[in-house]
Amino acid sequence: MPIILPIKDLRNTNEISSMAHEKQEPIFITKNGYSDLVVMSSELYDKFAKINRIDQAICESEQELLNGAEAVDAEVVFKELEKKYFG
């Protein structure tokens, strides 16, 4: 269930911080009944950023394939990396 709080509750910064770290979920802040801000712990932000980077890399790879790039077999790549870094 999403955590939704009115903007006036931002006065309780320690409580909001504790909630963000404890729940590890975004806290949606509303203003005049409409979504306005999202507050989250830095750990959760880092997790979202990492997922976004992975998604972006997948999207870029798919676009490269659509533009004619040649796919390489994963086993070949891993063998080359192993040879390069472990002899």
PyMOL Python script that loads the backbone (N, CA, C, O; Angstrom):
from pymol import cmd

cmd.read_pdbstr("""\
ATOM      1  N   MET A   1       0.853  -1.178   0.000  1.00  0.00           N
ATOM      2  CA  MET A   1       0.000   0.000   0.000  1.00  0.00           C
ATOM      3  C   MET A   1       0.896   1.238   0.000  1.00  0.00           C
ATOM      4  O   MET A   1       1.781   1.349   0.848  1.00  0.00           O
ATOM      5  N   PRO A   2       0.690   2.157  -0.919  1.00  0.00           N
ATOM      6  CA  PRO A   2       1.553   3.345  -0.963  1.00  0.00           C
ATOM      7  C   PRO A   2       1.370   4.227   0.276  1.00  0.00           C
ATOM      8  O   PRO A   2       0.297   4.286   0.877  1.00  0.00           O
ATOM      9  N   ILE A   3       2.444   4.898   0.625  1.00  0.00           N
ATOM     10  CA  ILE A   3       2.417   5.845   1.741  1.00  0.00           C
ATOM     11  C   ILE A   3       2.152   7.224   1.136  1.00  0.00           C
ATOM     12  O   ILE A   3       2.934   7.717   0.324  1.00  0.00           O
ATOM     13  N   ILE A   4       1.050   7.830   1.538  1.00  0.00           N
ATOM     14  CA  ILE A   4       0.659   9.133   1.011  1.00  0.00           C
ATOM     15  C   ILE A   4       0.431  10.075   2.193  1.00  0.00           C
ATOM     16  O   ILE A   4      -0.342   9.774   3.103  1.00  0.00           O
ATOM     17  N   LEU A   5       1.111  11.209   2.166  1.00  0.00           N
ATOM     18  CA  LEU A   5       1.003  12.183   3.249  1.00  0.00           C
ATOM     19  C   LEU A   5       0.767  13.579   2.681  1.00  0.00           C
ATOM     20  O   LEU A   5       1.238  13.889   1.587  1.00  0.00           O
ATOM     21  N   PRO A   6       0.045  14.419   3.413  1.00  0.00           N
ATOM     22  CA  PRO A   6      -0.107  15.812   2.973  1.00  0.00           C
ATOM     23  C   PRO A   6       1.191  16.586   3.209  1.00  0.00           C
ATOM     24  O   PRO A   6       1.986  16.224   4.076  1.00  0.00           O
ATOM     25  N   ILE A   7       1.396  17.629   2.452  1.00  0.00           N
ATOM     26  CA  ILE A   7       2.628  18.402   2.512  1.00  0.00           C
ATOM     27  C   ILE A   7       2.888  18.995   3.898  1.00  0.00           C
ATOM     28  O   ILE A   7       4.043  19.193   4.275  1.00  0.00           O
ATOM     29  N   LYS A   8       1.835  19.277   4.653  1.00  0.00           N
ATOM     30  CA  LYS A   8       2.019  19.847   5.992  1.00  0.00           C
ATOM     31  C   LYS A   8       2.768  18.883   6.913  1.00  0.00           C
ATOM     32  O   LYS A   8       3.390  19.319   7.882  1.00  0.00           O
ATOM     33  N   ASP A   9       2.718  17.570   6.624  1.00  0.00           N
ATOM     34  CA  ASP A   9       3.423  16.592   7.445  1.00  0.00           C
ATOM     35  C   ASP A   9       4.941  16.644   7.255  1.00  0.00           C
ATOM     36  O   ASP A   9       5.676  16.017   8.018  1.00  0.00           O
ATOM     37  N   LEU A  10       5.413  17.375   6.261  1.00  0.00           N
ATOM     38  CA  LEU A  10       6.861  17.492   6.066  1.00  0.00           C
ATOM     39  C   LEU A  10       7.536  18.253   7.203  1.00  0.00           C
ATOM     40  O   LEU A  10       8.762  18.246   7.315  1.00  0.00           O
ATOM     41  N   ARG A  11       6.749  18.902   8.034  1.00  0.00           N
ATOM     42  CA  ARG A  11       7.318  19.580   9.208  1.00  0.00           C
ATOM     43  C   ARG A  11       7.971  18.575  10.150  1.00  0.00           C
ATOM     44  O   ARG A  11       8.917  18.904  10.865  1.00  0.00           O
ATOM     45  N   ASN A  12       7.462  17.359  10.144  1.00  0.00           N
ATOM     46  CA  ASN A  12       7.981  16.307  11.027  1.00  0.00           C
ATOM     47  C   ASN A  12       9.118  15.557  10.332  1.00  0.00           C
ATOM     48  O   ASN A  12       8.979  14.380  10.000  1.00  0.00           O
ATOM     49  N   THR A  13      10.226  16.234  10.116  1.00  0.00           N
ATOM     50  CA  THR A  13      11.305  15.665   9.315  1.00  0.00           C
ATOM     51  C   THR A  13      11.876  14.391   9.911  1.00  0.00           C
ATOM     52  O   THR A  13      12.161  13.449   9.172  1.00  0.00           O
ATOM     53  N   ASN A  14      12.049  14.335  11.214  1.00  0.00           N
ATOM     54  CA  ASN A  14      12.590  13.118  11.830  1.00  0.00           C
ATOM     55  C   ASN A  14      11.651  11.934  11.634  1.00  0.00           C
ATOM     56  O   ASN A  14      12.096  10.818  11.370  1.00  0.00           O
ATOM     57  N   GLU A  15      10.366  12.180  11.764  1.00  0.00           N
ATOM     58  CA  GLU A  15       9.379  11.118  11.579  1.00  0.00           C
ATOM     59  C   GLU A  15       9.358  10.637  10.129  1.00  0.00           C
ATOM     60  O   GLU A  15       9.302   9.435   9.872  1.00  0.00           O
ATOM     61  N   ILE A  16       9.403  11.565   9.196  1.00  0.00           N
ATOM     62  CA  ILE A  16       9.418  11.213   7.764  1.00  0.00           C
ATOM     63  C   ILE A  16      10.683  10.419   7.444  1.00  0.00           C
ATOM     64  O   ILE A  16      10.623   9.414   6.734  1.00  0.00           O
ATOM     65  N   SER A  17      11.819  10.862   7.961  1.00  0.00           N
ATOM     66  CA  SER A  17      13.080  10.163   7.722  1.00  0.00           C
ATOM     67  C   SER A  17      13.026   8.742   8.272  1.00  0.00           C
ATOM     68  O   SER A  17      13.417   7.795   7.590  1.00  0.00           O
ATOM     69  N   SER A  18      12.551   8.595   9.480  1.00  0.00           N
ATOM     70  CA  SER A  18      12.442   7.262  10.086  1.00  0.00           C
ATOM     71  C   SER A  18      11.526   6.365   9.274  1.00  0.00           C
ATOM     72  O   SER A  18      11.835   5.196   9.041  1.00  0.00           O
ATOM     73  N   MET A  19      10.400   6.913   8.846  1.00  0.00           N
ATOM     74  CA  MET A  19       9.445   6.149   8.054  1.00  0.00           C
ATOM     75  C   MET A  19      10.071   5.705   6.726  1.00  0.00           C
ATOM     76  O   MET A  19       9.906   4.560   6.307  1.00  0.00           O
ATOM     77  N   ALA A  20      10.781   6.612   6.078  1.00  0.00           N
ATOM     78  CA  ALA A  20      11.400   6.291   4.793  1.00  0.00           C
ATOM     79  C   ALA A  20      12.426   5.170   4.932  1.00  0.00           C
ATOM     80  O   ALA A  20      12.491   4.278   4.087  1.00  0.00           O
ATOM     81  N   HIS A  21      13.221   5.214   5.988  1.00  0.00           N
ATOM     82  CA  HIS A  21      14.242   4.185   6.195  1.00  0.00           C
ATOM     83  C   HIS A  21      13.624   2.864   6.650  1.00  0.00           C
ATOM     84  O   HIS A  21      14.077   1.791   6.251  1.00  0.00           O
ATOM     85  N   GLU A  22      12.601   2.947   7.475  1.00  0.00           N
ATOM     86  CA  GLU A  22      11.962   1.736   7.994  1.00  0.00           C
ATOM     87  C   GLU A  22      11.175   1.001   6.920  1.00  0.00           C
ATOM     88  O   GLU A  22      11.303  -0.215   6.779  1.00  0.00           O
ATOM     89  N   LYS A  23      10.359   1.730   6.158  1.00  0.00           N
ATOM     90  CA  LYS A  23       9.474   1.112   5.167  1.00  0.00           C
ATOM     91  C   LYS A  23      10.190   0.771   3.864  1.00  0.00           C
ATOM     92  O   LYS A  23       9.781  -0.153   3.161  1.00  0.00           O
ATOM     93  N   GLN A  24      11.258   1.507   3.531  1.00  0.00           N
ATOM     94  CA  GLN A  24      11.972   1.335   2.264  1.00  0.00           C
ATOM     95  C   GLN A  24      10.995   1.361   1.078  1.00  0.00           C
ATOM     96  O   GLN A  24      11.049   0.525   0.176  1.00  0.00           O
ATOM     97  N   GLU A  25      10.103   2.357   1.122  1.00  0.00           N
ATOM     98  CA  GLU A  25       9.161   2.629   0.047  1.00  0.00           C
ATOM     99  C   GLU A  25       9.122   4.132  -0.187  1.00  0.00           C
ATOM    100  O   GLU A  25       9.407   4.911   0.723  1.00  0.00           O
ATOM    101  N   PRO A  26       8.771   4.542  -1.398  1.00  0.00           N
ATOM    102  CA  PRO A  26       8.597   5.974  -1.634  1.00  0.00           C
ATOM    103  C   PRO A  26       7.427   6.507  -0.809  1.00  0.00           C
ATOM    104  O   PRO A  26       6.435   5.809  -0.596  1.00  0.00           O
ATOM    105  N   ILE A  27       7.553   7.740  -0.352  1.00  0.00           N
ATOM    106  CA  ILE A  27       6.475   8.419   0.359  1.00  0.00           C
ATOM    107  C   ILE A  27       5.973   9.519  -0.564  1.00  0.00           C
ATOM    108  O   ILE A  27       6.717  10.432  -0.923  1.00  0.00           O
ATOM    109  N   PHE A  28       4.712   9.422  -0.941  1.00  0.00           N
ATOM    110  CA  PHE A  28       4.121  10.393  -1.856  1.00  0.00           C
ATOM    111  C   PHE A  28       3.531  11.540  -1.052  1.00  0.00           C
ATOM    112  O   PHE A  28       2.730  11.333  -0.141  1.00  0.00           O
ATOM    113  N   ILE A  29       3.941  12.750  -1.403  1.00  0.00           N
ATOM    114  CA  ILE A  29       3.489  13.951  -0.716  1.00  0.00           C
ATOM    115  C   ILE A  29       2.489  14.672  -1.615  1.00  0.00           C
ATOM    116  O   ILE A  29       2.749  14.922  -2.792  1.00  0.00           O
ATOM    117  N   THR A  30       1.338  14.997  -1.028  1.00  0.00           N
ATOM    118  CA  THR A  30       0.309  15.687  -1.805  1.00  0.00           C
ATOM    119  C   THR A  30       0.209  17.149  -1.388  1.00  0.00           C
ATOM    120  O   THR A  30       0.493  17.514  -0.247  1.00  0.00           O
ATOM    121  N   LYS A  31      -0.199  17.963  -2.336  1.00  0.00           N
ATOM    122  CA  LYS A  31      -0.431  19.390  -2.091  1.00  0.00           C
ATOM    123  C   LYS A  31      -1.791  19.720  -2.695  1.00  0.00           C
ATOM    124  O   LYS A  31      -2.017  19.530  -3.890  1.00  0.00           O
ATOM    125  N   ASN A  32      -2.683  20.212  -1.859  1.00  0.00           N
ATOM    126  CA  ASN A  32      -4.058  20.503  -2.298  1.00  0.00           C
ATOM    127  C   ASN A  32      -4.722  19.280  -2.935  1.00  0.00           C
ATOM    128  O   ASN A  32      -5.498  19.405  -3.882  1.00  0.00           O
ATOM    129  N   GLY A  33      -4.407  18.105  -2.403  1.00  0.00           N
ATOM    130  CA  GLY A  33      -5.025  16.867  -2.872  1.00  0.00           C
ATOM    131  C   GLY A  33      -4.401  16.251  -4.105  1.00  0.00           C
ATOM    132  O   GLY A  33      -4.876  15.222  -4.585  1.00  0.00           O
ATOM    133  N   TYR A  34      -3.348  16.858  -4.630  1.00  0.00           N
ATOM    134  CA  TYR A  34      -2.697  16.347  -5.831  1.00  0.00           C
ATOM    135  C   TYR A  34      -1.257  15.935  -5.525  1.00  0.00           C
ATOM    136  O   TYR A  34      -0.602  16.521  -4.662  1.00  0.00           O
ATOM    137  N   SER A  35      -0.784  14.933  -6.235  1.00  0.00           N
ATOM    138  CA  SER A  35       0.590  14.473  -6.062  1.00  0.00           C
ATOM    139  C   SER A  35       1.554  15.613  -6.363  1.00  0.00           C
ATOM    140  O   SER A  35       1.418  16.298  -7.377  1.00  0.00           O
ATOM    141  N   ASP A  36       2.545  15.818  -5.464  1.00  0.00           N
ATOM    142  CA  ASP A  36       3.469  16.938  -5.622  1.00  0.00           C
ATOM    143  C   ASP A  36       4.926  16.497  -5.523  1.00  0.00           C
ATOM    144  O   ASP A  36       5.750  16.911  -6.339  1.00  0.00           O
ATOM    145  N   LEU A  37       5.256  15.668  -4.540  1.00  0.00           N
ATOM    146  CA  LEU A  37       6.641  15.258  -4.297  1.00  0.00           C
ATOM    147  C   LEU A  37       6.700  13.776  -3.967  1.00  0.00           C
ATOM    148  O   LEU A  37       5.695  13.162  -3.609  1.00  0.00           O
ATOM    149  N   VAL A  38       7.900  13.213  -4.095  1.00  0.00           N
ATOM    150  CA  VAL A  38       8.159  11.859  -3.624  1.00  0.00           C
ATOM    151  C   VAL A  38       9.416  11.921  -2.767  1.00  0.00           C
ATOM    152  O   VAL A  38      10.440  12.465  -3.182  1.00  0.00           O
ATOM    153  N   VAL A  39       9.324  11.356  -1.565  1.00  0.00           N
ATOM    154  CA  VAL A  39      10.452  11.326  -0.634  1.00  0.00           C
ATOM    155  C   VAL A  39      10.834   9.872  -0.427  1.00  0.00           C
ATOM    156  O   VAL A  39       9.962   9.016  -0.277  1.00  0.00           O
ATOM    157  N   MET A  40      12.135   9.583  -0.417  1.00  0.00           N
ATOM    158  CA  MET A  40      12.596   8.221  -0.163  1.00  0.00           C
ATOM    159  C   MET A  40      13.975   8.253   0.477  1.00  0.00           C
ATOM    160  O   MET A  40      14.675   9.264   0.425  1.00  0.00           O
ATOM    161  N   SER A  41      14.350   7.148   1.073  1.00  0.00           N
ATOM    162  CA  SER A  41      15.675   7.047   1.669  1.00  0.00           C
ATOM    163  C   SER A  41      16.727   7.037   0.562  1.00  0.00           C
ATOM    164  O   SER A  41      16.427   6.705  -0.584  1.00  0.00           O
ATOM    165  N   SER A  42      17.935   7.393   0.903  1.00  0.00           N
ATOM    166  CA  SER A  42      19.004   7.394  -0.100  1.00  0.00           C
ATOM    167  C   SER A  42      19.307   5.971  -0.573  1.00  0.00           C
ATOM    168  O   SER A  42      19.689   5.772  -1.726  1.00  0.00           O
ATOM    169  N   GLU A  43      19.140   4.988   0.304  1.00  0.00           N
ATOM    170  CA  GLU A  43      19.370   3.592  -0.096  1.00  0.00           C
ATOM    171  C   GLU A  43      18.364   3.162  -1.161  1.00  0.00           C
ATOM    172  O   GLU A  43      18.725   2.502  -2.135  1.00  0.00           O
ATOM    173  N   LEU A  44      17.103   3.542  -0.969  1.00  0.00           N
ATOM    174  CA  LEU A  44      16.076   3.195  -1.947  1.00  0.00           C
ATOM    175  C   LEU A  44      16.317   3.937  -3.256  1.00  0.00           C
ATOM    176  O   LEU A  44      16.126   3.373  -4.333  1.00  0.00           O
ATOM    177  N   TYR A  45      16.732   5.189  -3.170  1.00  0.00           N
ATOM    178  CA  TYR A  45      17.047   5.947  -4.385  1.00  0.00           C
ATOM    179  C   TYR A  45      18.172   5.257  -5.161  1.00  0.00           C
ATOM    180  O   TYR A  45      18.092   5.118  -6.382  1.00  0.00           O
ATOM    181  N   ASP A  46      19.226   4.823  -4.450  1.00  0.00           N
ATOM    182  CA  ASP A  46      20.332   4.130  -5.114  1.00  0.00           C
ATOM    183  C   ASP A  46      19.854   2.856  -5.805  1.00  0.00           C
ATOM    184  O   ASP A  46      20.305   2.530  -6.903  1.00  0.00           O
ATOM    185  N   LYS A  47      18.938   2.139  -5.154  1.00  0.00           N
ATOM    186  CA  LYS A  47      18.381   0.916  -5.744  1.00  0.00           C
ATOM    187  C   LYS A  47      17.619   1.247  -7.020  1.00  0.00           C
ATOM    188  O   LYS A  47      17.796   0.575  -8.036  1.00  0.00           O
ATOM    189  N   PHE A  48      16.769   2.278  -6.982  1.00  0.00           N
ATOM    190  CA  PHE A  48      16.025   2.693  -8.166  1.00  0.00           C
ATOM    191  C   PHE A  48      16.972   3.153  -9.279  1.00  0.00           C
ATOM    192  O   PHE A  48      16.756   2.840 -10.450  1.00  0.00           O
ATOM    193  N   ALA A  49      18.012   3.891  -8.912  1.00  0.00           N
ATOM    194  CA  ALA A  49      18.970   4.379  -9.910  1.00  0.00           C
ATOM    195  C   ALA A  49      19.683   3.215 -10.584  1.00  0.00           C
ATOM    196  O   ALA A  49      19.909   3.241 -11.794  1.00  0.00           O
ATOM    197  N   LYS A  50      20.037   2.195  -9.809  1.00  0.00           N
ATOM    198  CA  LYS A  50      20.715   1.022 -10.367  1.00  0.00           C
ATOM    199  C   LYS A  50      19.794   0.298 -11.343  1.00  0.00           C
ATOM    200  O   LYS A  50      20.219  -0.082 -12.434  1.00  0.00           O
ATOM    201  N   ILE A  51      18.539   0.109 -10.955  1.00  0.00           N
ATOM    202  CA  ILE A  51      17.571  -0.538 -11.838  1.00  0.00           C
ATOM    203  C   ILE A  51      17.411   0.273 -13.116  1.00  0.00           C
ATOM    204  O   ILE A  51      17.345  -0.290 -14.209  1.00  0.00           O
ATOM    205  N   ASN A  52      17.349   1.593 -12.979  1.00  0.00           N
ATOM    206  CA  ASN A  52      17.206   2.450 -14.150  1.00  0.00           C
ATOM    207  C   ASN A  52      18.408   2.318 -15.085  1.00  0.00           C
ATOM    208  O   ASN A  52      18.241   2.284 -16.304  1.00  0.00           O
ATOM    209  N   ARG A  53      19.627   2.244 -14.518  1.00  0.00           N
ATOM    210  CA  ARG A  53      20.824   2.087 -15.356  1.00  0.00           C
ATOM    211  C   ARG A  53      20.786   0.762 -16.110  1.00  0.00           C
ATOM    212  O   ARG A  53      21.155   0.703 -17.283  1.00  0.00           O
ATOM    213  N   ILE A  54      20.343  -0.294 -15.445  1.00  0.00           N
ATOM    214  CA  ILE A  54      20.248  -1.603 -16.101  1.00  0.00           C
ATOM    215  C   ILE A  54      19.213  -1.550 -17.214  1.00  0.00           C
ATOM    216  O   ILE A  54      19.464  -2.019 -18.325  1.00  0.00           O
ATOM    217  N   ASP A  55      18.047  -0.980 -16.918  1.00  0.00           N
ATOM    218  CA  ASP A  55      16.999  -0.845 -17.930  1.00  0.00           C
ATOM    219  C   ASP A  55      17.481  -0.025 -19.120  1.00  0.00           C
ATOM    220  O   ASP A  55      17.188  -0.353 -20.269  1.00  0.00           O
ATOM    221  N   GLN A  56      18.225   1.047 -18.836  1.00  0.00           N
ATOM    222  CA  GLN A  56      18.750   1.900 -19.907  1.00  0.00           C
ATOM    223  C   GLN A  56      19.743   1.130 -20.769  1.00  0.00           C
ATOM    224  O   GLN A  56      19.730   1.264 -21.993  1.00  0.00           O
ATOM    225  N   ALA A  57      20.600   0.329 -20.152  1.00  0.00           N
ATOM    226  CA  ALA A  57      21.574  -0.467 -20.905  1.00  0.00           C
ATOM    227  C   ALA A  57      20.865  -1.486 -21.800  1.00  0.00           C
ATOM    228  O   ALA A  57      21.267  -1.698 -22.944  1.00  0.00           O
ATOM    229  N   ILE A  58      19.819  -2.110 -21.280  1.00  0.00           N
ATOM    230  CA  ILE A  58      19.047  -3.062 -22.083  1.00  0.00           C
ATOM    231  C   ILE A  58      18.394  -2.353 -23.259  1.00  0.00           C
ATOM    232  O   ILE A  58      18.425  -2.849 -24.385  1.00  0.00           O
ATOM    233  N   CYS A  59      17.808  -1.202 -23.000  1.00  0.00           N
ATOM    234  CA  CYS A  59      17.158  -0.424 -24.059  1.00  0.00           C
ATOM    235  C   CYS A  59      18.158  -0.030 -25.144  1.00  0.00           C
ATOM    236  O   CYS A  59      17.862  -0.132 -26.335  1.00  0.00           O
ATOM    237  N   GLU A  60      19.345   0.421 -24.728  1.00  0.00           N
ATOM    238  CA  GLU A  60      20.370   0.802 -25.702  1.00  0.00           C
ATOM    239  C   GLU A  60      20.822  -0.402 -26.526  1.00  0.00           C
ATOM    240  O   GLU A  60      21.044  -0.281 -27.731  1.00  0.00           O
ATOM    241  N   SER A  61      20.958  -1.557 -25.885  1.00  0.00           N
ATOM    242  CA  SER A  61      21.366  -2.769 -26.598  1.00  0.00           C
ATOM    243  C   SER A  61      20.314  -3.180 -27.616  1.00  0.00           C
ATOM    244  O   SER A  61      20.642  -3.547 -28.744  1.00  0.00           O
ATOM    245  N   GLU A  62      19.051  -3.119 -27.215  1.00  0.00           N
ATOM    246  CA  GLU A  62      17.973  -3.452 -28.145  1.00  0.00           C
ATOM    247  C   GLU A  62      17.969  -2.498 -29.336  1.00  0.00           C
ATOM    248  O   GLU A  62      17.749  -2.917 -30.472  1.00  0.00           O
ATOM    249  N   GLN A  63      18.211  -1.228 -29.074  1.00  0.00           N
ATOM    250  CA  GLN A  63      18.243  -0.243 -30.162  1.00  0.00           C
ATOM    251  C   GLN A  63      19.408  -0.516 -31.106  1.00  0.00           C
ATOM    252  O   GLN A  63      19.264  -0.382 -32.321  1.00  0.00           O
ATOM    253  N   GLU A  64      20.564  -0.899 -30.557  1.00  0.00           N
ATOM    254  CA  GLU A  64      21.714  -1.230 -31.399  1.00  0.00           C
ATOM    255  C   GLU A  64      21.388  -2.404 -32.324  1.00  0.00           C
ATOM    256  O   GLU A  64      21.744  -2.396 -33.502  1.00  0.00           O
ATOM    257  N   LEU A  65      20.701  -3.421 -31.771  1.00  0.00           N
ATOM    258  CA  LEU A  65      20.324  -4.572 -32.596  1.00  0.00           C
ATOM    259  C   LEU A  65      19.359  -4.156 -33.707  1.00  0.00           C
ATOM    260  O   LEU A  65      19.476  -4.616 -34.843  1.00  0.00           O
ATOM    261  N   LEU A  66      18.404  -3.279 -33.371  1.00  0.00           N
ATOM    262  CA  LEU A  66      17.469  -2.800 -34.383  1.00  0.00           C
ATOM    263  C   LEU A  66      18.174  -1.995 -35.469  1.00  0.00           C
ATOM    264  O   LEU A  66      17.719  -1.948 -36.612  1.00  0.00           O
ATOM    265  N   ASN A  67      19.290  -1.360 -35.105  1.00  0.00           N
ATOM    266  CA  ASN A  67      20.056  -0.563 -36.072  1.00  0.00           C
ATOM    267  C   ASN A  67      21.083  -1.386 -36.829  1.00  0.00           C
ATOM    268  O   ASN A  67      21.902  -0.836 -37.565  1.00  0.00           O
ATOM    269  N   GLY A  68      21.044  -2.715 -36.651  1.00  0.00           N
ATOM    270  CA  GLY A  68      21.900  -3.577 -37.454  1.00  0.00           C
ATOM    271  C   GLY A  68      23.131  -4.129 -36.770  1.00  0.00           C
ATOM    272  O   GLY A  68      23.925  -4.811 -37.418  1.00  0.00           O
ATOM    273  N   ALA A  69      23.324  -3.867 -35.500  1.00  0.00           N
ATOM    274  CA  ALA A  69      24.486  -4.427 -34.806  1.00  0.00           C
ATOM    275  C   ALA A  69      24.361  -5.943 -34.751  1.00  0.00           C
ATOM    276  O   ALA A  69      23.260  -6.493 -34.705  1.00  0.00           O
ATOM    277  N   GLU A  70      25.493  -6.593 -34.757  1.00  0.00           N
ATOM    278  CA  GLU A  70      25.501  -8.053 -34.742  1.00  0.00           C
ATOM    279  C   GLU A  70      25.523  -8.557 -33.303  1.00  0.00           C
ATOM    280  O   GLU A  70      26.332  -8.105 -32.491  1.00  0.00           O
ATOM    281  N   ALA A  71      24.636  -9.489 -32.995  1.00  0.00           N
ATOM    282  CA  ALA A  71      24.606 -10.098 -31.656  1.00  0.00           C
ATOM    283  C   ALA A  71      25.790 -11.062 -31.513  1.00  0.00           C
ATOM    284  O   ALA A  71      26.198 -11.711 -32.477  1.00  0.00           O
ATOM    285  N   VAL A  72      26.323 -11.141 -30.312  1.00  0.00           N
ATOM    286  CA  VAL A  72      27.444 -12.030 -30.031  1.00  0.00           C
ATOM    287  C   VAL A  72      26.991 -13.036 -28.984  1.00  0.00           C
ATOM    288  O   VAL A  72      26.316 -12.681 -28.018  1.00  0.00           O
ATOM    289  N   ASP A  73      27.362 -14.280 -29.183  1.00  0.00           N
ATOM    290  CA  ASP A  73      26.990 -15.343 -28.256  1.00  0.00           C
ATOM    291  C   ASP A  73      27.627 -15.099 -26.887  1.00  0.00           C
ATOM    292  O   ASP A  73      28.820 -14.811 -26.796  1.00  0.00           O
ATOM    293  N   ALA A  74      26.835 -15.214 -25.836  1.00  0.00           N
ATOM    294  CA  ALA A  74      27.305 -14.938 -24.481  1.00  0.00           C
ATOM    295  C   ALA A  74      28.464 -15.857 -24.087  1.00  0.00           C
ATOM    296  O   ALA A  74      29.401 -15.412 -23.424  1.00  0.00           O
ATOM    297  N   GLU A  75      28.414 -17.121 -24.483  1.00  0.00           N
ATOM    298  CA  GLU A  75      29.496 -18.049 -24.135  1.00  0.00           C
ATOM    299  C   GLU A  75      30.823 -17.592 -24.729  1.00  0.00           C
ATOM    300  O   GLU A  75      31.867 -17.699 -24.086  1.00  0.00           O
ATOM    301  N   VAL A  76      30.780 -17.085 -25.951  1.00  0.00           N
ATOM    302  CA  VAL A  76      31.999 -16.583 -26.597  1.00  0.00           C
ATOM    303  C   VAL A  76      32.539 -15.381 -25.834  1.00  0.00           C
ATOM    304  O   VAL A  76      33.742 -15.290 -25.590  1.00  0.00           O
ATOM    305  N   VAL A  77      31.666 -14.469 -25.459  1.00  0.00           N
ATOM    306  CA  VAL A  77      32.076 -13.270 -24.727  1.00  0.00           C
ATOM    307  C   VAL A  77      32.703 -13.652 -23.391  1.00  0.00           C
ATOM    308  O   VAL A  77      33.761 -13.137 -23.029  1.00  0.00           O
ATOM    309  N   PHE A  78      32.048 -14.556 -22.656  1.00  0.00           N
ATOM    310  CA  PHE A  78      32.576 -14.949 -21.345  1.00  0.00           C
ATOM    311  C   PHE A  78      33.920 -15.663 -21.470  1.00  0.00           C
ATOM    312  O   PHE A  78      34.798 -15.472 -20.628  1.00  0.00           O
ATOM    313  N   LYS A  79      34.093 -16.476 -22.499  1.00  0.00           N
ATOM    314  CA  LYS A  79      35.381 -17.145 -22.718  1.00  0.00           C
ATOM    315  C   LYS A  79      36.470 -16.121 -23.011  1.00  0.00           C
ATOM    316  O   LYS A  79      37.584 -16.241 -22.502  1.00  0.00           O
ATOM    317  N   GLU A  80      36.158 -15.116 -23.827  1.00  0.00           N
ATOM    318  CA  GLU A  80      37.136 -14.070 -24.143  1.00  0.00           C
ATOM    319  C   GLU A  80      37.497 -13.262 -22.898  1.00  0.00           C
ATOM    320  O   GLU A  80      38.666 -12.942 -22.682  1.00  0.00           O
ATOM    321  N   LEU A  81      36.497 -12.933 -22.078  1.00  0.00           N
ATOM    322  CA  LEU A  81      36.760 -12.189 -20.840  1.00  0.00           C
ATOM    323  C   LEU A  81      37.600 -13.019 -19.868  1.00  0.00           C
ATOM    324  O   LEU A  81      38.519 -12.501 -19.234  1.00  0.00           O
ATOM    325  N   GLU A  82      37.283 -14.288 -19.758  1.00  0.00           N
ATOM    326  CA  GLU A  82      38.041 -15.165 -18.861  1.00  0.00           C
ATOM    327  C   GLU A  82      39.488 -15.259 -19.314  1.00  0.00           C
ATOM    328  O   GLU A  82      40.408 -15.193 -18.498  1.00  0.00           O
ATOM    329  N   LYS A  83      39.689 -15.412 -20.617  1.00  0.00           N
ATOM    330  CA  LYS A  83      41.036 -15.500 -21.173  1.00  0.00           C
ATOM    331  C   LYS A  83      41.795 -14.195 -20.932  1.00  0.00           C
ATOM    332  O   LYS A  83      42.970 -14.213 -20.564  1.00  0.00           O
ATOM    333  N   LYS A  84      41.117 -13.066 -21.140  1.00  0.00           N
ATOM    334  CA  LYS A  84      41.748 -11.757 -20.997  1.00  0.00           C
ATOM    335  C   LYS A  84      42.158 -11.484 -19.543  1.00  0.00           C
ATOM    336  O   LYS A  84      43.262 -11.002 -19.293  1.00  0.00           O
ATOM    337  N   TYR A  85      41.281 -11.787 -18.595  1.00  0.00           N
ATOM    338  CA  TYR A  85      41.529 -11.406 -17.216  1.00  0.00           C
ATOM    339  C   TYR A  85      42.120 -12.500 -16.333  1.00  0.00           C
ATOM    340  O   TYR A  85      42.690 -12.210 -15.281  1.00  0.00           O
ATOM    341  N   PHE A  86      41.985 -13.769 -16.761  1.00  0.00           N
ATOM    342  CA  PHE A  86      42.488 -14.860 -15.918  1.00  0.00           C
ATOM    343  C   PHE A  86      43.469 -15.761 -16.640  1.00  0.00           C
ATOM    344  O   PHE A  86      43.877 -16.793 -16.107  1.00  0.00           O
ATOM    345  N   GLY A  87      43.855 -15.376 -17.859  1.00  0.00           N
ATOM    346  CA  GLY A  87      44.864 -16.121 -18.596  1.00  0.00           C
ATOM    347  C   GLY A  87      44.313 -17.318 -19.179  1.00  0.00           C
ATOM    348  O   GLY A  87      45.030 -18.070 -19.839  1.00  0.00           O
TER     349      GLY A  87
END
""", "prot")
cmd.dss("prot")
cmd.show_as("cartoon", "prot")
cmd.util.cbc("prot")
cmd.orient("prot")
